[in-house]
Amino acid sequence: MRLKEWLGYNLYKKLWVLLGKRPWTFISRDIWHQFEYVPIVILFAGGYYYATYGGDLLDLLIKFTIGYILGHFFWGRIYIKGQQGK
């Protein structure tokens, strides 16, 4: 038995159907566009905190990578309010 068959065809789709009824990136983009300044302030405050009280270089690299990935949720496609997954 293949792992894909054991987990079902699309585990990610099963998860987002149970939690939110839509892909999580769409939910995240809706929050971004409804409350644009809130995520910016949170990311700025987090960056300031880690720059001021931050740990070693590896810790900062991990935080940068998380921010880089989060930034790509919002670029590259046209925003469609209330977009549904297939």
Short mmCIF file of the C-alpha atoms (twelve columns), coordinates in Angstrom:
data_MODEL
# 
_entry.id   MODEL 
# 
loop_
_atom_site.group_PDB 
_atom_site.id 
_atom_site.type_symbol 
_atom_site.label_atom_id 
_atom_site.label_alt_id 
_atom_site.label_comp_id 
_atom_site.label_asym_id 
_atom_site.label_seq_id 
_atom_site.Cartn_x 
_atom_site.Cartn_y 
_atom_site.Cartn_z 
_atom_site.pdbx_PDB_model_num 
ATOM 1  C CA . MET A 1  0.000   0.000  0.000  1 
ATOM 2  C CA . ARG A 2  1.371   3.386  -0.986 1 
ATOM 3  C CA . LEU A 3  1.653   6.183  1.542  1 
ATOM 4  C CA . LYS A 4  -0.547  8.436  -0.608 1 
ATOM 5  C CA . GLU A 5  -3.324  5.827  -0.567 1 
ATOM 6  C CA . TRP A 6  -2.965  5.334  3.175  1 
ATOM 7  C CA . LEU A 7  -3.222  9.046  3.918  1 
ATOM 8  C CA . GLY A 8  -5.858  9.618  1.295  1 
ATOM 9  C CA . TYR A 9  -5.132  11.410 -1.920 1 
ATOM 10 C CA . ASN A 10 -4.678  14.907 -0.559 1 
ATOM 11 C CA . LEU A 11 -3.945  15.262 3.163  1 
ATOM 12 C CA . TYR A 12 -3.581  19.053 2.950  1 
ATOM 13 C CA . LYS A 13 -7.030  19.409 1.380  1 
ATOM 14 C CA . LYS A 14 -8.542  17.203 4.090  1 
ATOM 15 C CA . LEU A 15 -6.966  19.416 6.759  1 
ATOM 16 C CA . TRP A 16 -8.166  22.708 5.319  1 
ATOM 17 C CA . VAL A 17 -11.657 21.339 4.737  1 
ATOM 18 C CA . LEU A 18 -11.803 20.490 8.452  1 
ATOM 19 C CA . LEU A 19 -10.155 23.722 9.640  1 
ATOM 20 C CA . GLY A 20 -11.542 26.795 7.917  1 
ATOM 21 C CA . LYS A 21 -13.252 25.259 4.856  1 
ATOM 22 C CA . ARG A 22 -10.753 27.061 2.576  1 
ATOM 23 C CA . PRO A 23 -6.992  26.873 1.944  1 
ATOM 24 C CA . TRP A 24 -5.090  28.524 4.789  1 
ATOM 25 C CA . THR A 25 -3.199  30.802 2.420  1 
ATOM 26 C CA . PHE A 26 -6.532  32.264 1.250  1 
ATOM 27 C CA . ILE A 27 -7.623  32.828 4.861  1 
ATOM 28 C CA . SER A 28 -4.276  34.452 5.646  1 
ATOM 29 C CA . ARG A 29 -4.542  36.729 2.588  1 
ATOM 30 C CA . ASP A 30 -8.085  37.760 3.588  1 
ATOM 31 C CA . ILE A 31 -6.846  38.737 7.062  1 
ATOM 32 C CA . TRP A 32 -3.964  40.645 5.480  1 
ATOM 33 C CA . HIS A 33 -6.268  42.651 3.207  1 
ATOM 34 C CA . GLN A 34 -8.936  43.327 5.848  1 
ATOM 35 C CA . PHE A 35 -6.485  44.457 8.543  1 
ATOM 36 C CA . GLU A 36 -3.398  45.521 6.582  1 
ATOM 37 C CA . TYR A 37 -1.681  47.461 9.340  1 
ATOM 38 C CA . VAL A 38 -2.068  44.802 12.045 1 
ATOM 39 C CA . PRO A 39 0.261   42.189 10.450 1 
ATOM 40 C CA . ILE A 40 2.735   44.936 9.493  1 
ATOM 41 C CA . VAL A 41 2.848   46.243 13.073 1 
ATOM 42 C CA . ILE A 42 3.186   42.702 14.450 1 
ATOM 43 C CA . LEU A 43 6.030   41.851 12.044 1 
ATOM 44 C CA . PHE A 44 7.753   45.185 12.756 1 
ATOM 45 C CA . ALA A 45 7.425   44.715 16.525 1 
ATOM 46 C CA . GLY A 46 8.715   41.153 16.233 1 
ATOM 47 C CA . GLY A 47 11.678  42.309 14.149 1 
ATOM 48 C CA . TYR A 48 12.473  45.072 16.640 1 
ATOM 49 C CA . TYR A 49 12.223  42.642 19.561 1 
ATOM 50 C CA . TYR A 50 14.535  40.085 17.951 1 
ATOM 51 C CA . ALA A 51 16.992  42.771 16.848 1 
ATOM 52 C CA . THR A 52 17.101  44.212 20.367 1 
ATOM 53 C CA . TYR A 53 16.943  41.064 22.479 1 
ATOM 54 C CA . GLY A 54 17.725  38.487 19.811 1 
ATOM 55 C CA . GLY A 55 19.879  35.448 20.206 1 
ATOM 56 C CA . ASP A 56 22.584  34.085 17.974 1 
ATOM 57 C CA . LEU A 57 22.899  34.227 14.197 1 
ATOM 58 C CA . LEU A 58 21.099  30.917 13.621 1 
ATOM 59 C CA . ASP A 59 18.099  32.177 15.576 1 
ATOM 60 C CA . LEU A 60 17.960  35.343 13.462 1 
ATOM 61 C CA . LEU A 61 18.307  33.306 10.261 1 
ATOM 62 C CA . ILE A 62 15.330  31.154 11.266 1 
ATOM 63 C CA . LYS A 63 13.221  34.251 12.011 1 
ATOM 64 C CA . PHE A 64 14.205  35.813 8.675  1 
ATOM 65 C CA . THR A 65 13.235  32.624 6.822  1 
ATOM 66 C CA . ILE A 66 9.809   32.582 8.491  1 
ATOM 67 C CA . GLY A 67 9.248   36.228 7.509  1 
ATOM 68 C CA . TYR A 68 10.414  35.538 3.956  1 
ATOM 69 C CA . ILE A 69 7.925   32.676 3.590  1 
ATOM 70 C CA . LEU A 70 5.087   34.733 5.116  1 
ATOM 71 C CA . GLY A 71 5.830   37.553 2.672  1 
ATOM 72 C CA . HIS A 72 5.279   35.224 -0.278 1 
ATOM 73 C CA . PHE A 73 1.702   34.512 0.795  1 
ATOM 74 C CA . PHE A 74 0.765   37.962 -0.442 1 
ATOM 75 C CA . TRP A 75 2.707   38.388 -3.685 1 
ATOM 76 C CA . GLY A 76 2.318   36.852 -7.095 1 
ATOM 77 C CA . ARG A 77 -1.414  36.488 -7.590 1 
ATOM 78 C CA . ILE A 78 -4.331  38.862 -7.810 1 
ATOM 79 C CA . TYR A 79 -6.264  39.087 -4.541 1 
ATOM 80 C CA . ILE A 80 -9.841  37.800 -4.795 1 
ATOM 81 C CA . LYS A 81 -11.944 38.491 -1.702 1 
ATOM 82 C CA . GLY A 82 -13.449 35.295 -0.256 1 
ATOM 83 C CA . GLN A 83 -11.630 33.040 -2.745 1 
ATOM 84 C CA . GLN A 84 -12.546 29.357 -2.399 1 
ATOM 85 C CA . GLY A 85 -10.305 26.354 -2.973 1 
ATOM 86 C CA . LYS A 86 -10.982 23.698 -5.592 1 
# 
